Amino acid sequence: MLSVMESHSRSIALGAWLAFVNTLVIAIGMSASDHHDRLGAVMLISIIACLPALLTGAVLGVIAGELAYSPVWLRRALIVPPALGLVGGLGLLFSLTAFVPVACIPTLACCLYLERRTRGDAIVPACAAVVK
C-alpha cells in the first residue's frame, strides 16, 4: 500500500514540477518581445500563470498516476487537452493569443514526458511466453 501512495505522490509532484518549469519556459519565451524589462515580464507572467499551472499539473499527475496501466492513447487523450486548454484559456483571458501556438509546444512536451514517466510496466500475457 505504501508503494502505491509513493507512486501517486511522485506523479503528483512530477506533474506540478513540470507545470512550474513549463510556466517558466513560456514566460522566458514571451519576455523576448519586451526589450525594456525582460526580468519584469518573466516575473509578471510567472506570477499570473504559476498557480493555475501548478494546480493543473498536480491534477494531471493524479490522472497519470491512476491510469498507469491504461493504454497509452487513453492516457495521452486525458492528459494533453486540459494542459493545452489552460494555455489557450490564459492566452484568451489576457489577449495574448499570438503566443498560444508557440506556448503549446513546451506544454505538449511536458505532457508527453509526464505520460511516459508515470506509465506502468507492461503486463505480459501468460500465453505469450508459451511457445509450442
HELIX and SHEET records of a PDB file:
HELIX    1   1 LEU A    2  MET A   30  1                                  29    
HELIX    2   2 SER A   31  SER A   33  5                                   3    
HELIX    3   3 ARG A   38  GLU A   66  1                                  29    
HELIX    4   4 VAL A   72  LEU A   93  1                                  22    
HELIX    5   5 THR A   97  PHE A   99  5                                   3    
HELIX    6   6 VAL A  100  ARG A  117  1                                  18    
HELIX    7   7 ALA A  126  ALA A  129  1                                   4    
END                                                                             
